[in-house]
């Protein structure tokens, strides 16, 4: 993953240099597409991991709520 980040950074630097030097816009557009194509799978993987963690977090929150309700019911019954 670090290698992909380095590659995208290098392409990004190349894009900046080409823009500053006034290079052909078609070349710059192709470089941008290349950078985006390289980064897309990684971005999707990160997004999927975040979604998975959010799902797990919500399940844990529900379980905590259920346990708190049970604790309150037991406290009420004992008290």
PDB file of N, CA, C and O in Angstrom:
ATOM      1  N   UNK A   1       0.834  -1.186   0.000  1.00  0.00           N
ATOM      2  CA  UNK A   1       0.000   0.000   0.000  1.00  0.00           C
ATOM      3  C   UNK A   1       0.882   1.254   0.000  1.00  0.00           C
ATOM      4  O   UNK A   1       0.569   2.246  -0.659  1.00  0.00           O
ATOM      5  N   UNK A   2       1.971   1.193   0.739  1.00  0.00           N
ATOM      6  CA  UNK A   2       2.884   2.336   0.775  1.00  0.00           C
ATOM      7  C   UNK A   2       3.486   2.595  -0.606  1.00  0.00           C
ATOM      8  O   UNK A   2       3.721   3.743  -0.984  1.00  0.00           O
ATOM      9  N   UNK A   3       3.733   1.522  -1.353  1.00  0.00           N
ATOM     10  CA  UNK A   3       4.276   1.683  -2.700  1.00  0.00           C
ATOM     11  C   UNK A   3       3.280   2.368  -3.619  1.00  0.00           C
ATOM     12  O   UNK A   3       3.661   3.182  -4.459  1.00  0.00           O
ATOM     13  N   UNK A   4       1.994   2.037  -3.459  1.00  0.00           N
ATOM     14  CA  UNK A   4       0.969   2.703  -4.265  1.00  0.00           C
ATOM     15  C   UNK A   4       0.893   4.185  -3.928  1.00  0.00           C
ATOM     16  O   UNK A   4       0.752   5.029  -4.813  1.00  0.00           O
ATOM     17  N   UNK A   5       0.989   4.490  -2.638  1.00  0.00           N
ATOM     18  CA  UNK A   5       0.975   5.896  -2.209  1.00  0.00           C
ATOM     19  C   UNK A   5       2.162   6.639  -2.820  1.00  0.00           C
ATOM     20  O   UNK A   5       2.012   7.755  -3.317  1.00  0.00           O
ATOM     21  N   UNK A   6       3.334   6.020  -2.781  1.00  0.00           N
ATOM     22  CA  UNK A   6       4.531   6.638  -3.359  1.00  0.00           C
ATOM     23  C   UNK A   6       4.359   6.850  -4.859  1.00  0.00           C
ATOM     24  O   UNK A   6       4.733   7.892  -5.396  1.00  0.00           O
ATOM     25  N   UNK A   7       3.793   5.856  -5.523  1.00  0.00           N
ATOM     26  CA  UNK A   7       3.574   5.959  -6.966  1.00  0.00           C
ATOM     27  C   UNK A   7       2.600   7.100  -7.280  1.00  0.00           C
ATOM     28  O   UNK A   7       2.850   7.895  -8.186  1.00  0.00           O
ATOM     29  N   UNK A   8       1.505   7.180  -6.543  1.00  0.00           N
ATOM     30  CA  UNK A   8       0.528   8.254  -6.769  1.00  0.00           C
ATOM     31  C   UNK A   8       1.137   9.619  -6.482  1.00  0.00           C
ATOM     32  O   UNK A   8       0.839  10.594  -7.172  1.00  0.00           O
ATOM     33  N   UNK A   9       1.986   9.690  -5.467  1.00  0.00           N
ATOM     34  CA  UNK A   9       2.660  10.953  -5.142  1.00  0.00           C
ATOM     35  C   UNK A   9       3.592  11.364  -6.277  1.00  0.00           C
ATOM     36  O   UNK A   9       3.652  12.535  -6.654  1.00  0.00           O
ATOM     37  N   UNK A  10       4.312  10.392  -6.810  1.00  0.00           N
ATOM     38  CA  UNK A  10       5.235  10.691  -7.912  1.00  0.00           C
ATOM     39  C   UNK A  10       4.470  11.159  -9.151  1.00  0.00           C
ATOM     40  O   UNK A  10       4.880  12.114  -9.811  1.00  0.00           O
ATOM     41  N   UNK A  11       3.373  10.494  -9.461  1.00  0.00           N
ATOM     42  CA  UNK A  11       2.559  10.905 -10.612  1.00  0.00           C
ATOM     43  C   UNK A  11       1.967  12.291 -10.351  1.00  0.00           C
ATOM     44  O   UNK A  11       1.905  13.121 -11.259  1.00  0.00           O
ATOM     45  N   UNK A  12       1.533  12.542  -9.117  1.00  0.00           N
ATOM     46  CA  UNK A  12       1.004  13.859  -8.759  1.00  0.00           C
ATOM     47  C   UNK A  12       2.043  14.955  -8.934  1.00  0.00           C
ATOM     48  O   UNK A  12       1.734  16.041  -9.423  1.00  0.00           O
ATOM     49  N   UNK A  13       3.277  14.666  -8.533  1.00  0.00           N
ATOM     50  CA  UNK A  13       4.369  15.631  -8.714  1.00  0.00           C
ATOM     51  C   UNK A  13       4.624  15.871 -10.194  1.00  0.00           C
ATOM     52  O   UNK A  13       4.846  17.005 -10.620  1.00  0.00           O
ATOM     53  N   UNK A  14       4.591  14.799 -10.972  1.00  0.00           N
ATOM     54  CA  UNK A  14       4.769  14.928 -12.419  1.00  0.00           C
ATOM     55  C   UNK A  14       3.659  15.787 -13.020  1.00  0.00           C
ATOM     56  O   UNK A  14       3.914  16.625 -13.886  1.00  0.00           O
ATOM     57  N   UNK A  15       2.434  15.577 -12.559  1.00  0.00           N
ATOM     58  CA  UNK A  15       1.304  16.386 -13.044  1.00  0.00           C
ATOM     59  C   UNK A  15       1.544  17.862 -12.732  1.00  0.00           C
ATOM     60  O   UNK A  15       1.371  18.719 -13.598  1.00  0.00           O
ATOM     61  N   UNK A  16       1.941  18.154 -11.499  1.00  0.00           N
ATOM     62  CA  UNK A  16       2.221  19.541 -11.110  1.00  0.00           C
ATOM     63  C   UNK A  16       3.306  20.158 -11.975  1.00  0.00           C
ATOM     64  O   UNK A  16       3.182  21.298 -12.421  1.00  0.00           O
ATOM     65  N   UNK A  17       4.372  19.397 -12.209  1.00  0.00           N
ATOM     66  CA  UNK A  17       5.479  19.901 -13.033  1.00  0.00           C
ATOM     67  C   UNK A  17       5.029  20.159 -14.465  1.00  0.00           C
ATOM     68  O   UNK A  17       5.407  21.159 -15.075  1.00  0.00           O
ATOM     69  N   UNK A  18       4.220  19.249 -14.993  1.00  0.00           N
ATOM     70  CA  UNK A  18       3.736  19.417 -16.364  1.00  0.00           C
ATOM     71  C   UNK A  18       2.801  20.624 -16.468  1.00  0.00           C
ATOM     72  O   UNK A  18       2.819  21.338 -17.470  1.00  0.00           O
ATOM     73  N   UNK A  19       1.995  20.850 -15.446  1.00  0.00           N
ATOM     74  CA  UNK A  19       1.119  22.025 -15.447  1.00  0.00           C
ATOM     75  C   UNK A  19       1.942  23.310 -15.426  1.00  0.00           C
ATOM     76  O   UNK A  19       1.670  24.251 -16.171  1.00  0.00           O
ATOM     77  N   UNK A  20       2.951  23.331 -14.561  1.00  0.00           N
ATOM     78  CA  UNK A  20       3.792  24.530 -14.427  1.00  0.00           C
ATOM     79  C   UNK A  20       4.554  24.824 -15.711  1.00  0.00           C
ATOM     80  O   UNK A  20       4.777  25.984 -16.060  1.00  0.00           O
ATOM     81  N   UNK A  21       4.953  23.765 -16.414  1.00  0.00           N
ATOM     82  CA  UNK A  21       5.734  23.975 -17.638  1.00  0.00           C
ATOM     83  C   UNK A  21       4.846  24.236 -18.852  1.00  0.00           C
ATOM     84  O   UNK A  21       5.343  24.482 -19.951  1.00  0.00           O
ATOM     85  N   UNK A  22       3.525  24.183 -18.647  1.00  0.00           N
ATOM     86  CA  UNK A  22       2.604  24.480 -19.744  1.00  0.00           C
ATOM     87  C   UNK A  22       2.490  23.354 -20.754  1.00  0.00           C
ATOM     88  O   UNK A  22       2.255  23.599 -21.938  1.00  0.00           O
ATOM     89  N   UNK A  23       2.654  22.139 -20.300  1.00  0.00           N
ATOM     90  CA  UNK A  23       2.574  20.987 -21.200  1.00  0.00           C
ATOM     91  C   UNK A  23       1.178  20.819 -21.780  1.00  0.00           C
ATOM     92  O   UNK A  23       0.210  21.447 -21.351  1.00  0.00           O
ATOM     93  N   UNK A  24       1.123  19.956 -22.762  1.00  0.00           N
ATOM     94  CA  UNK A  24      -0.118  19.638 -23.456  1.00  0.00           C
ATOM     95  C   UNK A  24      -1.184  19.186 -22.462  1.00  0.00           C
ATOM     96  O   UNK A  24      -0.925  18.328 -21.618  1.00  0.00           O
ATOM     97  N   UNK A  25      -2.365  19.754 -22.559  1.00  0.00           N
ATOM     98  CA  UNK A  25      -3.435  19.422 -21.625  1.00  0.00           C
ATOM     99  C   UNK A  25      -3.851  17.959 -21.728  1.00  0.00           C
ATOM    100  O   UNK A  25      -4.238  17.351 -20.730  1.00  0.00           O
ATOM    101  N   UNK A  26      -3.775  17.403 -22.908  1.00  0.00           N
ATOM    102  CA  UNK A  26      -4.134  15.988 -23.085  1.00  0.00           C
ATOM    103  C   UNK A  26      -3.201  15.089 -22.275  1.00  0.00           C
ATOM    104  O   UNK A  26      -3.644  14.106 -21.681  1.00  0.00           O
ATOM    105  N   UNK A  27      -1.916  15.424 -22.251  1.00  0.00           N
ATOM    106  CA  UNK A  27      -0.948  14.666 -21.459  1.00  0.00           C
ATOM    107  C   UNK A  27      -1.290  14.760 -19.978  1.00  0.00           C
ATOM    108  O   UNK A  27      -1.260  13.758 -19.263  1.00  0.00           O
ATOM    109  N   UNK A  28      -1.611  15.944 -19.528  1.00  0.00           N
ATOM    110  CA  UNK A  28      -1.948  16.152 -18.116  1.00  0.00           C
ATOM    111  C   UNK A  28      -3.205  15.367 -17.759  1.00  0.00           C
ATOM    112  O   UNK A  28      -3.266  14.745 -16.698  1.00  0.00           O
ATOM    113  N   UNK A  29      -4.196  15.391 -18.625  1.00  0.00           N
ATOM    114  CA  UNK A  29      -5.436  14.652 -18.382  1.00  0.00           C
ATOM    115  C   UNK A  29      -5.154  13.152 -18.302  1.00  0.00           C
ATOM    116  O   UNK A  29      -5.716  12.457 -17.455  1.00  0.00           O
ATOM    117  N   UNK A  30      -4.288  12.657 -19.179  1.00  0.00           N
ATOM    118  CA  UNK A  30      -3.941  11.230 -19.146  1.00  0.00           C
ATOM    119  C   UNK A  30      -3.192  10.869 -17.867  1.00  0.00           C
ATOM    120  O   UNK A  30      -3.400   9.792 -17.308  1.00  0.00           O
ATOM    121  N   UNK A  31      -2.330  11.756 -17.408  1.00  0.00           N
ATOM    122  CA  UNK A  31      -1.606  11.505 -16.155  1.00  0.00           C
ATOM    123  C   UNK A  31      -2.560  11.496 -14.959  1.00  0.00           C
ATOM    124  O   UNK A  31      -2.422  10.678 -14.050  1.00  0.00           O
ATOM    125  N   UNK A  32      -3.523  12.410 -14.970  1.00  0.00           N
ATOM    126  CA  UNK A  32      -4.517  12.445 -13.890  1.00  0.00           C
ATOM    127  C   UNK A  32      -5.324  11.152 -13.881  1.00  0.00           C
ATOM    128  O   UNK A  32      -5.571  10.574 -12.822  1.00  0.00           O
ATOM    129  N   UNK A  33      -5.732  10.701 -15.064  1.00  0.00           N
ATOM    130  CA  UNK A  33      -6.486   9.442 -15.156  1.00  0.00           C
ATOM    131  C   UNK A  33      -5.638   8.275 -14.664  1.00  0.00           C
ATOM    132  O   UNK A  33      -6.142   7.391 -13.973  1.00  0.00           O
ATOM    133  N   UNK A  34      -4.363   8.267 -15.013  1.00  0.00           N
ATOM    134  CA  UNK A  34      -3.464   7.211 -14.547  1.00  0.00           C
ATOM    135  C   UNK A  34      -3.396   7.203 -13.020  1.00  0.00           C
ATOM    136  O   UNK A  34      -3.525   6.152 -12.392  1.00  0.00           O
ATOM    137  N   UNK A  35      -3.192   8.380 -12.428  1.00  0.00           N
ATOM    138  CA  UNK A  35      -3.126   8.486 -10.970  1.00  0.00           C
ATOM    139  C   UNK A  35      -4.423   7.990 -10.326  1.00  0.00           C
ATOM    140  O   UNK A  35      -4.395   7.251  -9.342  1.00  0.00           O
ATOM    141  N   UNK A  36      -5.553   8.404 -10.893  1.00  0.00           N
ATOM    142  CA  UNK A  36      -6.840   7.992 -10.342  1.00  0.00           C
ATOM    143  C   UNK A  36      -7.061   6.486 -10.490  1.00  0.00           C
ATOM    144  O   UNK A  36      -7.594   5.841  -9.586  1.00  0.00           O
ATOM    145  N   UNK A  37      -6.651   5.930 -11.632  1.00  0.00           N
ATOM    146  CA  UNK A  37      -6.788   4.488 -11.850  1.00  0.00           C
ATOM    147  C   UNK A  37      -5.923   3.692 -10.877  1.00  0.00           C
ATOM    148  O   UNK A  37      -6.322   2.623 -10.414  1.00  0.00           O
ATOM    149  N   UNK A  38      -4.745   4.215 -10.571  1.00  0.00           N
ATOM    150  CA  UNK A  38      -3.851   3.540  -9.628  1.00  0.00           C
ATOM    151  C   UNK A  38      -4.433   3.587  -8.221  1.00  0.00           C
ATOM    152  O   UNK A  38      -4.376   2.595  -7.495  1.00  0.00           O
ATOM    153  N   UNK A  39      -4.984   4.713  -7.835  1.00  0.00           N
ATOM    154  CA  UNK A  39      -5.446   4.885  -6.459  1.00  0.00           C
ATOM    155  C   UNK A  39      -6.828   4.294  -6.193  1.00  0.00           C
ATOM    156  O   UNK A  39      -7.159   4.026  -5.038  1.00  0.00           O
ATOM    157  N   UNK A  40      -7.633   4.086  -7.212  1.00  0.00           N
ATOM    158  CA  UNK A  40      -9.020   3.645  -7.018  1.00  0.00           C
ATOM    159  C   UNK A  40      -9.149   2.346  -6.217  1.00  0.00           C
ATOM    160  O   UNK A  40      -9.951   2.305  -5.284  1.00  0.00           O
ATOM    161  N   UNK A  41      -8.402   1.285  -6.533  1.00  0.00           N
ATOM    162  CA  UNK A  41      -8.562   0.050  -5.745  1.00  0.00           C
ATOM    163  C   UNK A  41      -8.224   0.245  -4.266  1.00  0.00           C
ATOM    164  O   UNK A  41      -8.881  -0.326  -3.396  1.00  0.00           O
ATOM    165  N   UNK A  42      -7.215   1.041  -3.988  1.00  0.00           N
ATOM    166  CA  UNK A  42      -6.830   1.287  -2.597  1.00  0.00           C
ATOM    167  C   UNK A  42      -7.919   2.086  -1.889  1.00  0.00           C
ATOM    168  O   UNK A  42      -8.287   1.774  -0.757  1.00  0.00           O
ATOM    169  N   UNK A  43      -8.427   3.103  -2.549  1.00  0.00           N
ATOM    170  CA  UNK A  43      -9.488   3.913  -1.951  1.00  0.00           C
ATOM    171  C   UNK A  43     -10.727   3.052  -1.676  1.00  0.00           C
ATOM    172  O   UNK A  43     -11.383   3.219  -0.648  1.00  0.00           O
ATOM    173  N   UNK A  44     -11.045   2.142  -2.584  1.00  0.00           N
ATOM    174  CA  UNK A  44     -12.200   1.261  -2.392  1.00  0.00           C
ATOM    175  C   UNK A  44     -11.966   0.331  -1.209  1.00  0.00           C
ATOM    176  O   UNK A  44     -12.874   0.093  -0.413  1.00  0.00           O
ATOM    177  N   UNK A  45     -10.746  -0.196  -1.092  1.00  0.00           N
ATOM    178  CA  UNK A  45     -10.412  -1.087   0.014  1.00  0.00           C
ATOM    179  C   UNK A  45     -10.538  -0.348   1.350  1.00  0.00           C
ATOM    180  O   UNK A  45     -11.089  -0.888   2.309  1.00  0.00           O
ATOM    181  N   UNK A  46     -10.033   0.870   1.410  1.00  0.00           N
ATOM    182  CA  UNK A  46     -10.124   1.662   2.633  1.00  0.00           C
ATOM    183  C   UNK A  46     -11.587   1.948   2.965  1.00  0.00           C
ATOM    184  O   UNK A  46     -11.996   1.832   4.120  1.00  0.00           O
ATOM    185  N   UNK A  47     -12.364   2.315   1.970  1.00  0.00           N
ATOM    186  CA  UNK A  47     -13.784   2.586   2.179  1.00  0.00           C
ATOM    187  C   UNK A  47     -14.502   1.344   2.714  1.00  0.00           C
ATOM    188  O   UNK A  47     -15.295   1.434   3.651  1.00  0.00           O
ATOM    189  N   UNK A  48     -14.222   0.192   2.116  1.00  0.00           N
ATOM    190  CA  UNK A  48     -14.850  -1.050   2.561  1.00  0.00           C
ATOM    191  C   UNK A  48     -14.479  -1.379   4.006  1.00  0.00           C
ATOM    192  O   UNK A  48     -15.324  -1.837   4.775  1.00  0.00           O
ATOM    193  N   UNK A  49     -13.230  -1.150   4.371  1.00  0.00           N
ATOM    194  CA  UNK A  49     -12.803  -1.408   5.744  1.00  0.00           C
ATOM    195  C   UNK A  49     -13.500  -0.471   6.730  1.00  0.00           C
ATOM    196  O   UNK A  49     -13.902  -0.890   7.815  1.00  0.00           O
ATOM    197  N   UNK A  50     -13.637   0.782   6.350  1.00  0.00           N
ATOM    198  CA  UNK A  50     -14.339   1.741   7.211  1.00  0.00           C
ATOM    199  C   UNK A  50     -15.795   1.317   7.386  1.00  0.00           C
ATOM    200  O   UNK A  50     -16.322   1.356   8.497  1.00  0.00           O
ATOM    201  N   UNK A  51     -16.442   0.915   6.303  1.00  0.00           N
ATOM    202  CA  UNK A  51     -17.836   0.475   6.383  1.00  0.00           C
ATOM    203  C   UNK A  51     -17.964  -0.751   7.286  1.00  0.00           C
ATOM    204  O   UNK A  51     -18.901  -0.847   8.078  1.00  0.00           O
ATOM    205  N   UNK A  52     -17.035  -1.673   7.168  1.00  0.00           N
ATOM    206  CA  UNK A  52     -17.056  -2.878   8.000  1.00  0.00           C
ATOM    207  C   UNK A  52     -16.892  -2.525   9.473  1.00  0.00           C
ATOM    208  O   UNK A  52     -17.587  -3.074  10.328  1.00  0.00           O
ATOM    209  N   UNK A  53     -15.975  -1.612   9.766  1.00  0.00           N
ATOM    210  CA  UNK A  53     -15.777  -1.182  11.149  1.00  0.00           C
ATOM    211  C   UNK A  53     -17.009  -0.473  11.699  1.00  0.00           C
ATOM    212  O   UNK A  53     -17.373  -0.660  12.860  1.00  0.00           O
ATOM    213  N   UNK A  54     -17.647   0.339  10.865  1.00  0.00           N
ATOM    214  CA  UNK A  54     -18.869   1.021  11.302  1.00  0.00           C
ATOM    215  C   UNK A  54     -19.977   0.017  11.606  1.00  0.00           C
ATOM    216  O   UNK A  54     -20.725   0.191  12.568  1.00  0.00           O
ATOM    217  N   UNK A  55     -20.084  -1.030  10.794  1.00  0.00           N
ATOM    218  CA  UNK A  55     -21.081  -2.066  11.024  1.00  0.00           C
ATOM    219  C   UNK A  55     -20.811  -2.776  12.348  1.00  0.00           C
ATOM    220  O   UNK A  55     -21.727  -3.002  13.138  1.00  0.00           O
ATOM    221  N   UNK A  56     -19.550  -3.125  12.581  1.00  0.00           N
ATOM    222  CA  UNK A  56     -19.185  -3.787  13.833  1.00  0.00           C
ATOM    223  C   UNK A  56     -19.442  -2.878  15.030  1.00  0.00           C
ATOM    224  O   UNK A  56     -19.925  -3.330  16.068  1.00  0.00           O
ATOM    225  N   UNK A  57     -19.118  -1.599  14.881  1.00  0.00           N
ATOM    226  CA  UNK A  57     -19.339  -0.642  15.962  1.00  0.00           C
ATOM    227  C   UNK A  57     -20.828  -0.553  16.314  1.00  0.00           C
ATOM    228  O   UNK A  57     -21.192  -0.510  17.489  1.00  0.00           O
ATOM    229  N   UNK A  58     -21.675  -0.525  15.301  1.00  0.00           N
ATOM    230  CA  UNK A  58     -23.120  -0.448  15.541  1.00  0.00           C
ATOM    231  C   UNK A  58     -23.630  -1.703  16.242  1.00  0.00           C
ATOM    232  O   UNK A  58     -24.501  -1.621  17.108  1.00  0.00           O
ATOM    233  N   UNK A  59     -23.090  -2.868  15.869  1.00  0.00           N
ATOM    234  CA  UNK A  59     -23.494  -4.107  16.536  1.00  0.00           C
ATOM    235  C   UNK A  59     -23.085  -4.081  18.003  1.00  0.00           C
ATOM    236  O   UNK A  59     -23.850  -4.494  18.874  1.00  0.00           O
ATOM    237  N   UNK A  60     -21.889  -3.600  18.272  1.00  0.00           N
ATOM    238  CA  UNK A  60     -21.413  -3.510  19.647  1.00  0.00           C
ATOM    239  C   UNK A  60     -22.284  -2.542  20.450  1.00  0.00           C
ATOM    240  O   UNK A  60     -22.629  -2.822  21.598  1.00  0.00           O
ATOM    241  N   UNK A  61     -22.636  -1.411  19.851  1.00  0.00           N
ATOM    242  CA  UNK A  61     -23.506  -0.445  20.536  1.00  0.00           C
ATOM    243  C   UNK A  61     -24.848  -1.076  20.896  1.00  0.00           C
ATOM    244  O   UNK A  61     -25.366  -0.845  21.989  1.00  0.00           O
ATOM    245  N   UNK A  62     -25.416  -1.871  19.985  1.00  0.00           N
ATOM    246  CA  UNK A  62     -26.691  -2.538  20.261  1.00  0.00           C
ATOM    247  C   UNK A  62     -26.549  -3.520  21.412  1.00  0.00           C
ATOM    248  O   UNK A  62     -27.420  -3.600  22.278  1.00  0.00           O
ATOM    249  N   UNK A  63     -25.453  -4.267  21.419  1.00  0.00           N
ATOM    250  CA  UNK A  63     -25.222  -5.226  22.497  1.00  0.00           C
ATOM    251  C   UNK A  63     -25.046  -4.507  23.837  1.00  0.00           C
ATOM    252  O   UNK A  63     -25.559  -4.965  24.858  1.00  0.00           O
ATOM    253  N   UNK A  64     -24.338  -3.410  23.837  1.00  0.00           N
ATOM    254  CA  UNK A  64     -24.156  -2.627  25.062  1.00  0.00           C
ATOM    255  C   UNK A  64     -25.504  -2.128  25.565  1.00  0.00           C
ATOM    256  O   UNK A  64     -25.780  -2.181  26.764  1.00  0.00           O
ATOM    257  N   UNK A  65     -26.334  -1.649  24.666  1.00  0.00           N
ATOM    258  CA  UNK A  65     -27.656  -1.165  25.050  1.00  0.00           C
ATOM    259  C   UNK A  65     -28.478  -2.291  25.684  1.00  0.00           C
ATOM    260  O   UNK A  65     -29.116  -2.097  26.719  1.00  0.00           O
ATOM    261  N   UNK A  66     -28.455  -3.481  25.046  1.00  0.00           N
ATOM    262  CA  UNK A  66     -29.194  -4.616  25.582  1.00  0.00           C
ATOM    263  C   UNK A  66     -28.695  -4.977  26.982  1.00  0.00           C
ATOM    264  O   UNK A  66     -29.493  -5.254  27.877  1.00  0.00           O
ATOM    265  N   UNK A  67     -27.386  -4.974  27.164  1.00  0.00           N
ATOM    266  CA  UNK A  67     -26.814  -5.295  28.475  1.00  0.00           C
ATOM    267  C   UNK A  67     -27.197  -4.248  29.522  1.00  0.00           C
ATOM    268  O   UNK A  67     -27.470  -4.593  30.672  1.00  0.00           O
ATOM    269  N   UNK A  68     -27.218  -2.991  29.136  1.00  0.00           N
ATOM    270  CA  UNK A  68     -27.620  -1.933  30.068  1.00  0.00           C
ATOM    271  C   UNK A  68     -29.083  -2.085  30.466  1.00  0.00           C
ATOM    272  O   UNK A  68     -29.433  -1.873  31.627  1.00  0.00           O
ATOM    273  N   UNK A  69     -29.930  -2.445  29.525  1.00  0.00           N
ATOM    274  CA  UNK A  69     -31.346  -2.659  29.832  1.00  0.00           C
ATOM    275  C   UNK A  69     -31.483  -3.819  30.809  1.00  0.00           C
ATOM    276  O   UNK A  69     -32.230  -3.728  31.783  1.00  0.00           O
ATOM    277  N   UNK A  70     -30.759  -4.917  30.550  1.00  0.00           N
ATOM    278  CA  UNK A  70     -30.817  -6.070  31.453  1.00  0.00           C
ATOM    279  C   UNK A  70     -30.308  -5.699  32.847  1.00  0.00           C
ATOM    280  O   UNK A  70     -30.890  -6.096  33.857  1.00  0.00           O
ATOM    281  N   UNK A  71     -29.225  -4.939  32.888  1.00  0.00           N
ATOM    282  CA  UNK A  71     -28.665  -4.506  34.181  1.00  0.00           C
ATOM    283  C   UNK A  71     -29.693  -3.675  34.947  1.00  0.00           C
ATOM    284  O   UNK A  71     -29.878  -3.868  36.149  1.00  0.00           O
ATOM    285  N   UNK A  72     -30.358  -2.756  34.257  1.00  0.00           N
ATOM    286  CA  UNK A  72     -31.360  -1.904  34.895  1.00  0.00           C
ATOM    287  C   UNK A  72     -32.553  -2.735  35.392  1.00  0.00           C
ATOM    288  O   UNK A  72     -33.086  -2.482  36.473  1.00  0.00           O
ATOM    289  N   UNK A  73     -32.960  -3.720  34.598  1.00  0.00           N
ATOM    290  CA  UNK A  73     -34.066  -4.583  35.018  1.00  0.00           C
ATOM    291  C   UNK A  73     -33.690  -5.406  36.252  1.00  0.00           C
ATOM    292  O   UNK A  73     -34.486  -5.562  37.179  1.00  0.00           O
ATOM    293  N   UNK A  74     -32.466  -5.925  36.243  1.00  0.00           N
ATOM    294  CA  UNK A  74     -32.004  -6.706  37.398  1.00  0.00           C
ATOM    295  C   UNK A  74     -31.865  -5.836  38.638  1.00  0.00           C
ATOM    296  O   UNK A  74     -32.199  -6.259  39.744  1.00  0.00           O
ATOM    297  N   UNK A  75     -31.371  -4.614  38.447  1.00  0.00           N
ATOM    298  CA  UNK A  75     -31.234  -3.688  39.580  1.00  0.00           C
ATOM    299  C   UNK A  75     -32.602  -3.345  40.146  1.00  0.00           C
ATOM    300  O   UNK A  75     -32.774  -3.262  41.362  1.00  0.00           O
ATOM    301  N   UNK A  76     -33.568  -3.148  39.269  1.00  0.00           N
ATOM    302  CA  UNK A  76     -34.923  -2.816  39.713  1.00  0.00           C
ATOM    303  C   UNK A  76     -35.557  -3.998  40.458  1.00  0.00           C
ATOM    304  O   UNK A  76     -36.252  -3.813  41.456  1.00  0.00           O
ATOM    305  N   UNK A  77     -35.307  -5.209  39.958  1.00  0.00           N
ATOM    306  CA  UNK A  77     -35.876  -6.404  40.584  1.00  0.00           C
ATOM    307  C   UNK A  77     -35.223  -6.669  41.935  1.00  0.00           C
ATOM    308  O   UNK A  77     -35.884  -7.141  42.860  1.00  0.00           O
ATOM    309  N   UNK A  78     -33.949  -6.374  42.056  1.00  0.00           N
ATOM    310  CA  UNK A  78     -33.224  -6.611  43.315  1.00  0.00           C
ATOM    311  C   UNK A  78     -33.488  -5.505  44.330  1.00  0.00           C
ATOM    312  O   UNK A  78     -33.392  -5.721  45.538  1.00  0.00           O
ATOM    313  N   UNK A  79     -33.818  -4.337  43.835  1.00  0.00           N
ATOM    314  CA  UNK A  79     -33.934  -3.189  44.745  1.00  0.00           C
ATOM    315  C   UNK A  79     -35.274  -3.008  45.296  1.00  0.00           C
ATOM    316  O   UNK A  79     -35.502  -2.080  46.073  1.00  0.00           O
TER     317      UNK A  79
END
